[in-house]
Structures are given as C-alpha cells and as structure tokens.
Amino acid sequence: MPEARIQKVLADAGIASRRAAEVLVAAGRVRVDGRPALIGERVDPAVHAITVDGRPLPGPSAHLHLVLNKPAGVTSTVRDRHAERTVLDLVPPALLARAGRLYPVGRLDRDSEGMLLLTNDGAWAERLGHPRYGVEREYAAGLPRPLTEEQARRLGEGVPLEEGLARVVTLREATEPETAKLAPLVWPGPEGLYWYRVTLAQGWRRQLRRVFAAVGAPVARLVRVRIGTLRLEDLRPGDVREMAPRDRERLANLARATADEVAATVAAGAPRRLVVSLDGPASSGKSSVGAGAASALGYRFCDTGLLYRALTWLALARGTDLEDGVALAALVPEIGLAADAEGRLIRVRIGRQDVSTEVHGARVDREVSTVARQPEVRAALLPRQRDLAAAGRIIMAGRDIGTVVLPDADLKLWLQVSVEERARRRAGERGIVPGSPGAVAILEDLQRRDEVDTTRATAPLRVPPGAVIIESDGRELDETVAATVAAIRAREEQP
C-alpha cells in the first residue's frame, strides 16, 4: 500500500481515531522500525515494522459502527486502570471480535449519559469528531431548579472559557413529551429535575457542565440524545446496536456538508479564523512576540509553555517525583489558564490559586525540561492544547506546536534566535552583568535545555515542515512582532 501519515495508518488499522492516534504517538507508545514514531511521518505498513505498546500493528478489520446508550458511571475511554467499567465492557464479545479494536467518537464524561458512537473506522470518526466540522450534539440537561432569565441570557450570549467563548446553538425548556420519551432511556428516571434541551456545535472538554456552573446553575444530569441526524431511540441504558448503513452515511454526509459550508464562507471573503503555531527554542521570545502579534491582529494567544511550567511548579510544591510521568500526568486536571482582557491566556491557576508569577521562578526554569520530556505528560496535555485551539483565531506558542500539537495548523511559524542572543536577553531581563558568572550560568542552562529538547525521544524540538522562519537576531521586539504580523496577514489573504 502507499505511504501515509502514521496517525492515518493507525486509524485504518482500527487502533484509534486519528486524533487519538496522535496522542499515542506523542506518548511514545508507537514505534517504527524500533524507534519512537513522530507525528505526521509517512510510513508504509508493508515496509515498516510498526508496533503499539510493543505489539505489531494488526491487519485491517472490516469497519464496524456501533451506537451505545452509556449509563452514568461508565468511563468512555477504552483503557483506564482506575475505572471500574469502561464502555468496552458493555459491547458483546462477538462484536469486539469482529472489530479487532474499538474506540469512541468524541467525548462523554463519566458522569454523563446517553448516545456514544464506537467504531474502528478512523476516517469516519475524524469527520464526525473533529471540532472544525461542527457536527451538532443535542443534550437533555436536568437542573435542580429552573434557570433564571439572567442565567438563560448569559448562556445564550456565550460564556468565556479558557478555550474561547463557549456558545450554545439552541437552549430551550424540554417539552413534556420529550421528557416522557427520556424515561426509558435513562436510569433512574427523569423525575424531580427541571429539564432543558441544549444543542452544541463546539466540542470542548465538559463544556456544558462548565458553562452552566459558570452562570450558577450546575447540571445534575446530562444526557446526550442526538448526534447530527442520529437520535437516541429504543436503547435502554447499557444497550449497544450496530448502526444502520443509511444512518452511517447520513452522518458522514452531514460532516462533509459542514466542511463545504466553511470553505464557501472563506471563499466569499469572510474573515478567516486562522490557527497559527509559533515554535522556537527556550527563551526565544515566543510569548512576547506571540502576544504582541495577537494584540495587533485581534487574535487570542496561548503560550503552552505555561502549562508545563504550571505542572512543574505544582509537582515541586507537592514533592512529586519529576521523573514519574504517570504521577505528573495525574496532576494535569488541576492546572488551568485564564484569559486577560485582551484574550491572552497568560494567567496560570492551580485550582483557585493564581501562580502566574511563581511559575517563572528559577527552580521552575531548571526543572521544566525534565517534566516536559515525560511522554505521559505530553500525552495528557495534548488534548488540552487542541481544545484551546479548536475555536480558531489563535496564536499558540510552544516547542512542538507545529510538529505535534497542531500539525495541520493554517500557518506554522518558527522563531529563529541564537543561543547567545537568548542568553544575553535573559541576563538583561534579570539585571545580570554581561560576562559575569551569572550570565555564563544562564548561557550554559539554555545550552543544556536545547540539548534536552532536541534529543528527547518524544516530540523533539525541530522546525515544523513548511514553517515560515522569523529571524529575530539583531531585531528589536517591535520589529519581530511586525514581521510576525505580516506573515499572518499574508496567510489570511490566501485562499
């Protein structure tokens, strides 16, 4: 067979969806000819020896598409050593044997109920699950008390989250017949709550629970009742059935139509919602340049290095072993970013504590590369970063954004700065005299970090394929920002 990207090969083999396959690669669980695979590299299963968790890639299985009514308390991931039950425990053994491997299309958190699609068809899952296609999901949301007019207004206008402005497509009270039809689909029944119907086109992590909580109306129960044209009907909690071919094609065609609408909007001259990756070595000024360009263009900005710094600070504060990737990954849900008035995600929070200043301390500087090279950490942060970018019109800065996090970014930029220039700038920021022992220590530290970043097995630092190089040596900050803005505007004008 012809060569294809590693994530497509894994999806075609039924290992996972393309996005989930990228997480496997980022975690270092995929190897090609004995070495760690790289996201986006092209391979041929007939030529290359590909393994996942040490097991050879299986031969292709016939595609299978299932509809499941997930009860609350069941985990949607297919592998979770901490979960009592996963969705695969609900699938009959005969279907599992036919599929080879199955994985869910999109998310449905452990506490939520309702429709979940399972498949081994990677291309189909990608079309339905990727946020850019905007396939609608409808939910029945049960609340302990009715929404006030003010709460409903805020939900309708949109609620700011770290990923951007979270919007609902529709929000209305559920009718009595709708609530009655819900009764056989859930356990326990829907009695005792006020039910609403909410439709989403976005697909961010626990989005509805977060936006309702943000307006002071926490959700007691959340049931997904529709995906695109497919409704949850005639399936008791825990039941599974094969999807009818007609339903499968309708969903695929819906995703294609949505993609065509997006393309037509761009062709008509509407403003483009570019996703821009900005990569470069440590202390190259990515945060200052990216934030400046975002401010000039009206884009959001995210320095993903803050996530790694936040995790490092938290691990140091907790006494967590910085070489224990599993323990570090378990801390990821506690960290978050918050936007300032200009939409820059520059405020770092651990729970309710703001640690934006602390994460830039010298000890974090020394240890962050150790944390960042753990495959489990990079895999845990990958979906968080992609969620932030899903709404578009964002500049995302880091050291593996264009190569791993956003390999399909609309524009990839690389900030080119020599290590000597980076050391000089950092010493100046800290008031250290050039040539002093302190300045030498900064240079040596940056050289060490470059060595770690460029030689790590998982997501090594490298110039993304097709990246536009922004030269920064000898330039003032405003000149580098201007060059970055010019590159983005030039891409906005392209079809």
TAURTA-V472441 format. One record per residue. RES is the residue in one small letter. D_CENTER is the distance of its C-alpha to the mean C-alpha in Angstrom with 2 decimals. Layout:
res;d_center
RES;D_CENTER
RES;D_CENTER
//
This chain:
res;d_center
m;30.46
p;29.03
e;26.28
a;22.67
r;19.26
i;18.57
q;15.49
k;17.83
v;20.61
l;18.75
a;17.73
d;21.36
a;22.66
g;20.94
i;18.90
a;15.48
s;13.60
r;12.63
r;8.86
a;10.04
a;12.76
e;10.78
v;9.63
l;13.39
v;14.44
a;12.47
a;14.16
g;17.46
r;18.39
v;19.34
r;22.52
v;24.49
d;28.21
g;27.76
r;25.33
p;21.55
a;19.74
l;17.73
i;14.77
g;16.54
e;20.00
r;22.49
v;24.37
d;27.07
p;27.34
a;31.07
v;31.36
h;28.73
a;28.56
i;24.98
t;24.22
v;21.42
d;22.26
g;25.68
r;26.42
p;27.28
l;25.27
p;27.03
g;28.76
p;27.36
s;27.83
a;28.69
h;25.76
l;25.58
h;23.93
l;24.30
v;24.10
l;23.92
n;24.84
k;22.86
p;24.87
a;23.61
g;23.32
v;21.92
t;18.56
s;16.38
t;15.23
v;18.02
r;18.49
d;18.73
r;21.86
h;21.89
a;21.84
e;25.28
r;24.29
t;21.43
v;21.45
l;23.10
d;26.05
l;26.77
v;27.02
p;30.63
p;31.40
a;32.86
l;29.62
l;27.68
a;30.39
r;30.15
a;26.39
g;26.23
r;22.64
l;20.58
y;16.97
p;15.58
v;14.25
g;11.45
r;11.58
l;14.77
d;15.08
r;18.17
d;20.34
s;19.82
e;22.04
g;22.69
m;21.55
l;19.13
l;19.32
l;19.65
t;20.33
n;20.80
d;20.50
g;17.41
a;18.19
w;18.91
a;15.74
e;13.71
r;15.91
l;15.56
g;11.97
h;10.23
p;10.01
r;12.33
y;15.08
g;15.27
v;17.04
e;18.46
r;18.22
e;21.24
y;21.69
a;24.83
a;24.35
g;27.22
l;28.20
p;31.04
r;32.59
p;32.46
l;30.38
t;32.48
e;32.85
e;31.06
q;28.03
a;27.92
r;28.33
r;25.42
l;23.10
g;24.46
e;24.04
g;20.40
v;19.04
p;17.22
l;13.99
e;11.97
e;9.62
g;13.02
l;15.85
a;15.18
r;17.86
v;19.54
v;21.39
t;24.30
l;25.52
r;28.97
e;31.13
a;31.32
t;34.75
e;37.07
p;36.93
e;33.10
t;33.29
a;36.12
k;34.19
l;31.35
a;33.87
p;34.07
l;30.29
v;29.53
w;31.18
p;32.66
g;33.61
p;32.41
e;35.51
g;35.51
l;32.44
y;32.01
w;29.78
y;27.77
r;25.98
v;22.66
t;20.84
l;17.25
a;15.87
q;12.49
g;10.11
w;8.31
r;8.59
r;12.42
q;12.97
l;16.65
r;17.63
r;16.34
v;18.09
f;21.22
a;21.43
a;21.13
v;24.27
g;26.11
a;25.91
p;24.02
v;23.44
a;25.69
r;24.61
l;21.94
v;22.72
r;20.90
v;23.90
r;22.76
i;20.21
g;21.51
t;25.16
l;25.10
r;26.40
l;26.68
e;30.40
d;32.87
l;30.49
r;31.35
p;28.79
g;27.86
d;29.30
v;27.83
r;29.17
e;28.68
m;27.53
a;30.38
p;30.13
r;30.73
d;27.75
r;25.48
e;26.69
r;26.48
l;22.77
a;22.25
n;24.59
l;22.88
a;19.58
r;21.80
a;23.67
t;20.69
a;19.68
d;23.37
e;23.51
v;20.76
a;22.74
a;25.96
t;24.78
v;23.96
a;27.30
a;29.11
g;28.28
a;25.75
p;23.65
r;20.64
r;17.18
l;16.29
v;13.12
v;14.80
s;13.96
l;16.58
d;17.36
g;20.48
p;22.20
a;22.57
s;24.46
s;24.48
g;23.95
k;20.40
s;19.90
s;23.28
v;23.09
g;19.64
a;20.60
g;23.96
a;22.79
a;20.33
s;23.29
a;25.59
l;23.44
g;22.11
y;18.45
r;15.89
f;15.33
c;12.95
d;14.33
t;11.69
g;14.89
l;15.47
l;12.85
y;14.82
r;18.00
a;17.35
l;16.78
t;19.90
w;21.93
l;21.17
a;22.03
l;25.21
a;26.13
r;25.81
g;27.54
t;24.78
d;25.49
l;23.33
e;23.71
d;22.55
g;18.95
v;18.89
a;20.33
l;18.01
a;14.84
a;16.61
l;16.70
v;12.99
p;13.08
e;15.99
i;14.54
g;13.28
l;13.81
a;16.16
a;17.32
d;20.92
a;23.23
e;22.05
g;18.34
r;17.65
l;15.18
i;17.83
r;18.89
v;17.80
r;18.44
i;19.12
g;19.81
r;22.28
q;23.43
d;22.78
v;22.75
s;21.99
t;25.30
e;25.32
v;22.20
h;24.22
g;27.12
a;28.89
r;28.04
v;24.29
d;25.02
r;26.79
e;24.39
v;20.84
s;21.09
t;22.16
v;19.12
a;16.74
r;18.48
q;17.85
p;15.83
e;14.78
v;13.40
r;11.34
a;10.01
a;9.36
l;7.55
l;5.38
p;2.62
r;4.10
q;4.52
r;2.74
d;3.78
l;6.59
a;7.45
a;7.63
a;11.09
g;12.46
r;15.37
i;13.66
i;14.66
m;12.19
a;14.37
g;14.30
r;15.91
d;13.64
i;11.53
g;13.70
t;14.32
v;11.21
v;7.92
l;9.20
p;12.32
d;13.05
a;13.08
d;16.19
l;17.80
k;17.54
l;19.71
w;21.22
l;23.23
q;26.34
v;28.30
s;30.85
v;30.67
e;34.04
e;32.90
r;29.83
a;32.16
r;34.69
r;32.26
r;30.94
a;34.55
g;35.54
e;32.83
r;34.25
g;37.86
i;38.68
v;41.66
p;41.05
g;42.51
s;42.69
p;41.54
g;38.50
a;37.56
v;38.12
a;35.91
i;33.02
l;33.55
e;33.70
d;30.56
l;28.60
q;30.22
r;29.19
r;25.53
d;25.62
e;27.18
v;24.59
d;21.63
t;23.28
t;24.59
r;21.90
a;21.32
t;17.52
a;15.83
p;19.09
l;19.51
r;20.81
v;21.25
p;18.75
p;20.80
g;22.16
a;21.27
v;23.68
i;25.39
i;26.10
e;29.12
s;29.44
d;32.48
g;35.46
r;33.60
e;33.35
l;30.01
d;30.89
e;31.75
t;28.43
v;26.63
a;28.96
a;28.24
t;24.47
v;25.12
a;27.51
a;25.08
i;22.49
r;25.35
a;26.70
r;23.49
e;23.42
e;26.92
q;26.19
p;25.88
//
